[in-house]
Amino acid sequence: MKLISLLRLALLGSLLAGIGLPAAARCTRVSPAIDSGCNACGVGVGLGRINLTSTHLQPVGTPLGSSVFDFTSGVRYPDPNKVLYQCDASDVGQIFEVFATNGDDRVGGYYDLGVVDGNPNYYATYFPYVGIRLTHLDSGKEFTRYWQATPITRYATVGDKIQIRVKDFSPIRADLIRISSLPGRGASNYCGYSASNPLSGMASTTGNSNYTCTQPNGYVTFQGPGIASDPIGSDSATNYSTWGTGRWNAMGMGTSPISSLSYTATCVARNVTPLVILPTLSVGQLTAGRTSQAQFTINIECDNAAVSGISTNRTALGLQVPYASFALAQKLGLVNASGGVSYLLSDGYGTDSSVATGVGIALSNSSNGTPMNFVGWANCNAGLCPQGNNAGWYPVLNGASNGGSTTAGYTHYTTQLTATLSRLPGQTVTAGKVDAKAYVWVKIQ
């Protein structure tokens, strides 16, 4: 029986009437109720340090950072199993998460500035020329100013009641890109605004700064029979009547651990081998310890002032696994204490019967054979993200060859890495395909 192995690499309306609910009030807020409605008592998005450099290296649309978080790390939620709401079992299908950007504030979610550049749903932030997109992972819906709803499908059952806990709310993904414009006045401007200076009320465009604006970037709340939300499809810039209930879950770059902004010379990945085909192996060969390998190339361009390394203010290279792969790798014991991942798993691993199990893809530097971890999705803490080899970061020019210069002040380099398909430690191999992807990051530490 054979396994086919692939590794894919990528560089990084109308107002609705609402959701009909029975008149009976069968959902209740569980006592003691937690007030999670204030701007500063939500959850930090965990993006850590964001670095802007020249538009030569970072043109508009360049990815600047990505994270996944949930409300179990919220300031007011010390226990992920805390029951927030209780409903009748018959209410299944009528309980929802409702979410939108912080639609009234100029740097909280009023301005979709990404759409100007062809990247919709990236909203202005307190950091100039940095846009954020929030994605509700359970539904795949991107946050906009207009309230959206999606059914809650995770809950506990106790007798004829269902209980919605903190951990039952969906994880949220945050993505940052460079945008070309600045926000205007907005419906509100809590952190400041001056018509004569659009940069007022925003972070510095030259020096290092922290995200000191406490306006959240988005909100999630609960809706069920007897517990209302703002009308689905309405504009959160003008519809926020439930804000004072204390039921809103806020998320923001200015909530601990807050994000920071810097302007440090760095490098970018210009190109990468898009498809890496690993030689086919049988179940027997893999079980006996055989492996298959293939090399691939990453092309990098650096500002000549950039410093390669894995410590603060130096530039590092890392290949990140998809979030679903990271979550599964955690269950299989493939994630270390720094969040680094030892094996990349196939898309559909454990859920698609056509996908091989018991196998994964390891990474190494072709020039010196050094084994490499993949970058996972460990959250940043106190503004600092996991660094070093254990977290999957390596000096960007480690083993790279100089490719010369095409623009004054910048130099091209080529790095070769090796992907190795092998049996996972302690796992039984089953036949099927292996089709995995990873994302190449070049990032200031």
C-alpha positions in Angstrom: 0.0 0.0 0.0 1.4 3.4 -1.0 1.2 6.9 0.5 1.1 9.9 -1.9 2.7 12.9 -0.2 2.5 16.6 -1.0 3.6 19.7 0.9 2.1 22.9 -0.2 3.8 26.2 0.8 2.4 29.7 0.7 3.9 33.2 1.4 2.6 34.7 3.8 -26.5 44.8 2.8 -29.8 44.8 3.8 -31.2 45.0 7.4 -32.7 41.7 8.4 -35.6 41.3 10.7 -33.5 39.2 13.0 -33.6 35.5 14.0 -37.0 34.3 15.0 -37.1 33.1 18.6 -40.0 31.6 20.7 -41.6 34.0 23.1 -40.9 31.9 26.1 -37.8 33.0 28.1 -36.1 29.7 28.5 -32.4 30.9 28.5 -31.1 32.4 31.7 -27.8 34.1 32.7 -26.2 31.9 35.3 -25.5 33.4 38.7 -23.1 34.8 39.7 -23.1 36.7 36.4 -19.8 37.9 35.2 -19.6 41.5 33.9 -17.4 41.1 30.8 -18.8 44.2 29.0 -16.1 46.7 29.7 -13.5 47.6 27.0 -10.5 46.6 29.1 -11.9 43.3 30.6 -12.1 41.3 27.4 -9.3 39.2 25.8 -6.0 40.3 24.1 -5.6 39.2 20.5 -2.0 38.1 21.3 -0.3 39.5 18.2 2.8 40.7 20.0 5.2 42.9 18.1 4.3 44.3 14.7 7.1 45.7 12.6 6.8 48.1 9.7 9.7 48.7 7.3 10.1 50.1 3.8 7.3 49.8 1.3 9.9 48.2 -1.0 9.9 45.2 1.3 6.4 45.6 2.6 4.0 46.9 -0.1 0.4 47.4 0.7 -1.3 44.0 1.5 1.8 42.5 3.1 0.9 40.1 6.0 2.2 41.6 9.3 1.0 39.1 11.9 -1.5 36.4 12.7 -2.9 34.9 15.9 -5.7 32.6 17.2 -7.3 33.2 20.6 -10.4 32.4 22.6 -12.3 33.8 25.6 -10.9 31.3 28.1 -7.9 33.7 28.5 -10.2 36.7 29.0 -9.5 39.0 32.0 -12.8 38.2 33.7 -12.9 34.4 32.9 -10.5 32.5 35.1 -12.3 29.2 34.6 -13.0 27.9 31.0 -15.7 25.7 32.4 -17.6 28.5 34.0 -21.3 28.3 32.9 -22.5 31.6 31.5 -26.0 30.7 30.2 -28.4 27.9 30.7 -31.2 27.0 28.3 -33.8 24.3 27.8 -32.7 21.3 25.7 -35.4 22.2 23.2 -33.5 25.5 22.5 -30.8 23.8 20.5 -30.6 25.5 17.2 -31.9 28.7 18.6 -28.8 29.8 20.6 -26.3 31.9 18.8 -23.0 33.8 19.0 -23.5 37.3 17.6 -20.5 39.3 16.6 -19.3 42.5 14.9 -16.4 44.9 14.9 -16.4 47.8 17.3 -18.3 49.7 14.7 -18.5 53.2 16.0 -14.9 53.9 16.8 -12.5 55.2 14.2 -9.7 52.8 15.2 -12.0 50.0 16.6 -13.9 48.9 13.5 -15.6 51.8 11.8 -13.4 52.0 8.7 -12.9 49.0 6.4 -9.7 50.5 4.9 -8.6 47.2 3.4 -11.3 47.3 0.8 -9.7 50.4 -0.7 -6.7 48.2 -1.5 -8.7 45.1 -2.6 -8.5 43.4 0.8 -12.0 43.7 2.3 -12.8 43.4 6.0 -9.4 44.8 7.2 -10.3 47.6 9.6 -8.3 50.5 10.7 -6.4 50.1 14.0 -4.6 52.5 16.4 -1.4 51.6 14.5 -1.1 53.8 11.4 -1.3 51.8 8.1 -2.0 48.5 9.9 -5.4 46.9 9.3 -6.9 44.0 11.2 -9.3 41.3 10.1 -11.1 39.1 12.6 -12.5 35.7 11.6 -15.0 33.6 13.7 -13.4 30.2 13.2 -16.4 28.0 14.0 -18.4 29.6 11.1 -15.6 31.0 8.9 -17.3 34.3 8.9 -15.2 37.5 8.9 -16.2 40.3 11.2 -17.8 43.4 9.7 -19.6 46.4 11.2 -22.9 44.5 10.6 -24.0 42.1 13.3 -23.8 38.5 12.3 -25.0 35.3 14.0 -24.0 31.7 14.0 -25.4 28.8 16.0 -23.6 27.6 19.1 -23.0 23.8 18.7 -20.8 23.1 21.7 -22.4 23.0 25.2 -22.8 20.7 28.2 -26.0 18.8 28.8 -27.4 18.4 32.4 -30.8 16.7 32.5 -33.2 18.7 30.3 -30.9 21.7 30.3 -28.0 22.8 28.1 -25.2 24.9 29.6 -23.0 27.3 27.6 -19.6 27.6 29.1 -16.8 30.1 28.4 -14.9 27.5 26.4 -18.0 26.9 24.1 -17.5 30.2 22.3 -15.6 30.0 19.1 -11.9 30.7 18.7 -11.2 33.9 16.8 -8.4 34.5 14.3 -6.7 37.9 13.9 -4.8 38.8 10.8 -2.9 42.0 10.2 -1.8 43.6 6.8 -0.3 46.8 5.7 -3.0 49.2 4.4 -2.6 52.4 2.3 -4.8 54.9 4.1 -5.7 56.4 7.5 -9.0 56.5 9.3 -11.2 59.7 9.5 -13.3 60.9 12.4 -15.6 57.9 12.7 -18.8 57.8 14.6 -16.7 58.2 17.7 -13.0 58.8 18.4 -12.3 57.8 21.9 -8.6 57.8 21.5 -8.4 61.1 19.7 -8.8 62.8 16.3 -8.0 66.1 14.7 -9.2 67.0 11.2 -6.0 68.9 10.6 -3.8 65.9 11.5 -5.2 62.4 10.6 -2.4 60.8 12.6 -3.6 62.4 15.8 -5.0 59.8 18.2 -2.7 57.1 16.7 0.6 55.5 17.5 3.9 57.0 16.2 4.9 56.5 12.6 8.6 56.6 13.4 9.5 55.3 16.9 8.5 52.3 18.9 5.2 52.4 20.7 2.6 50.3 22.4 -1.1 49.9 21.6 -2.3 52.3 24.3 -5.8 52.7 22.9 -8.2 50.5 24.9 -10.9 50.6 22.3 -11.6 46.9 21.3 -11.4 45.7 17.7 -14.5 43.5 18.0 -17.2 42.1 20.2 -19.0 38.7 20.6 -22.2 38.3 22.6 -24.9 35.6 23.2 -28.4 35.4 21.9 -31.1 32.9 22.8 -34.8 32.6 23.7 -35.4 35.4 26.2 -31.9 36.9 25.8 -31.7 39.5 23.0 -28.9 40.9 20.9 -28.8 43.8 18.6 -30.7 43.1 15.4 -28.8 40.8 13.1 -27.7 42.7 10.0 -27.8 46.1 11.7 -24.8 48.4 11.8 -22.8 48.2 15.0 -21.8 51.8 14.6 -25.3 52.8 15.6 -26.8 49.6 17.1 -25.3 48.7 20.5 -28.2 48.7 22.8 -27.1 45.6 24.6 -23.6 47.0 25.4 -24.5 48.0 29.0 -25.7 44.4 29.9 -22.2 43.3 30.7 -22.6 40.3 28.3 -20.3 41.7 25.5 -17.0 39.9 25.1 -14.5 42.4 23.9 -11.2 41.6 22.0 -8.5 44.0 21.2 -4.9 44.7 20.5 -4.9 47.1 23.5 -6.0 44.5 25.9 -3.3 42.6 27.8 -1.1 41.2 26.4 -1.0 44.4 24.4 0.6 44.7 20.9 3.6 46.9 20.1 4.8 48.6 17.0 8.3 49.1 15.7 10.2 50.3 12.6 13.2 48.1 12.3 15.2 47.1 9.2 14.3 43.5 8.3 13.9 41.0 5.5 11.0 39.4 3.5 10.3 36.2 1.7 10.0 37.0 -2.0 9.3 33.5 -3.3 9.0 29.9 -2.3 8.7 26.5 -4.1 4.9 26.3 -4.2 4.6 22.5 -4.4 7.0 19.9 -2.8 6.4 16.3 -3.9 7.9 13.7 -1.6 8.6 10.2 -3.0 5.9 7.6 -2.4 6.5 5.0 0.4 4.6 1.9 1.5 3.1 1.4 5.0 5.7 -1.4 5.6 8.6 0.9 4.6 7.5 3.7 6.9 6.8 1.2 9.8 10.4 -0.1 9.3 11.8 3.4 9.7 12.2 4.4 6.0 11.7 8.1 5.1 11.3 10.1 1.9 12.7 13.6 1.4 12.5 16.5 -1.0 14.2 19.9 -0.9 12.6 23.3 -1.5 13.8 26.8 -1.9 12.9 30.1 -0.2 14.0 33.4 -1.8 14.6 36.2 0.6 15.4 39.9 0.2 16.9 41.9 3.1 17.5 45.5 3.9 21.3 45.7 4.2 20.8 47.1 7.8 18.9 44.0 8.9 20.5 41.6 11.4 19.9 37.9 11.1 19.1 36.2 14.4 16.6 34.9 16.9 16.9 37.5 19.6 15.1 40.8 20.0 15.4 43.2 17.0 16.9 40.4 14.8 15.1 38.8 11.8 14.2 35.1 11.9 12.6 32.6 9.5 9.9 30.2 10.4 7.4 27.9 8.7 4.0 27.9 10.5 1.5 25.0 10.5 -2.2 25.7 9.9 -4.2 26.2 13.1 -6.1 22.9 12.7 -2.9 21.0 12.3 -1.5 22.7 15.4 -4.6 21.8 17.5 -4.3 18.2 16.4 -0.5 18.1 17.0 -1.1 19.2 20.6 -3.4 16.2 21.1 -0.7 13.9 19.7 2.1 15.4 21.9 4.0 17.0 19.0 4.0 20.5 20.5 6.8 21.6 22.9 6.6 24.0 25.8 7.5 26.9 23.5 4.8 26.1 21.1 7.1 24.7 18.4 5.7 21.7 16.4 7.9 18.8 15.5 5.8 17.4 12.7 3.5 18.9 10.1 0.3 16.8 9.7 -1.8 16.4 6.6 -5.0 18.3 6.0 -7.8 16.0 7.1 -5.6 13.9 9.4 -7.9 11.8 11.6 -11.1 13.0 9.9 -10.7 12.0 6.3 -10.5 8.3 5.6 -8.4 8.9 2.5 -5.7 10.6 4.5 -2.7 8.6 5.9 -2.3 8.5 9.7 0.7 7.8 11.9 2.9 9.9 9.6 4.1 13.5 9.5 6.5 15.8 7.7 9.7 17.0 9.5 11.8 20.0 8.6 15.5 20.6 8.4 18.1 23.0 6.9 19.5 21.5 3.8 22.9 23.3 4.1 23.8 21.9 7.5 21.2 19.2 8.3 20.0 21.0 11.4 16.5 19.7 12.4 13.9 22.5 12.6 10.6 22.9 14.5 7.6 24.4 12.8 6.1 27.5 14.2 2.8 26.8 16.1 0.1 29.1 17.4 1.2 29.8 20.9 -0.1 33.1 22.2 2.2 36.0 23.0 2.5 36.9 26.7 3.1 40.4 28.1 3.8 41.7 24.5 6.5 39.1 23.9 6.0 36.2 21.5 7.8 32.8 21.8 11.3 33.1 20.3 14.1 30.8 19.5 14.6 27.4 17.9 12.2 25.6 20.2 9.4 28.0 19.0 10.3 27.3 15.4 12.3 30.4 14.6 15.8 30.4 13.1 18.2 33.1 11.9 16.9 34.2 8.5 20.2 33.9 6.8 21.2 30.6 8.5 22.7 28.5 5.6 21.6 31.1 3.0 23.6 31.9 -0.1 24.0 35.5 -1.4 22.2 36.2 -4.6 23.3 39.7 -5.2 21.4 43.0 -5.3 18.8 44.4 -7.7 17.9 47.5 -5.6 20.4 49.7 -3.8 20.5 49.0 -0.1 18.9 45.5 -0.4 20.4 42.0 -1.0 18.8 38.8 -2.2 19.5 35.4 -0.5 18.5 31.8 -1.2 17.8 29.2 1.5 17.2 25.5 0.9 15.2 23.4 3.4 14.4 19.7 3.4 11.0 18.1 4.0 11.1 14.6 5.3 8.1 12.2 5.5 8.4 9.7 8.3 6.4 7.7 10.8 5.3 9.6 13.9 6.8 8.4 17.2 4.7 5.7 18.7 2.0 5.8 16.0 0.7 3.1 13.7 0.9 3.9 10.0 -2.2 3.6 7.8 -2.2 4.1 4.1 -3.6 7.1 2.3 -2.6 10.5 0.9 -0.5 13.2 2.7 -1.4 16.7 1.5 -0.1 19.3 3.9 0.6 23.0 3.8 2.7 25.5 5.7 3.2 29.2 5.7 6.6 30.9 5.4 7.2 33.8 7.8 10.1 36.2 7.9 9.7 38.2 11.0 11.5 40.6 13.3 11.8 39.2 16.8 
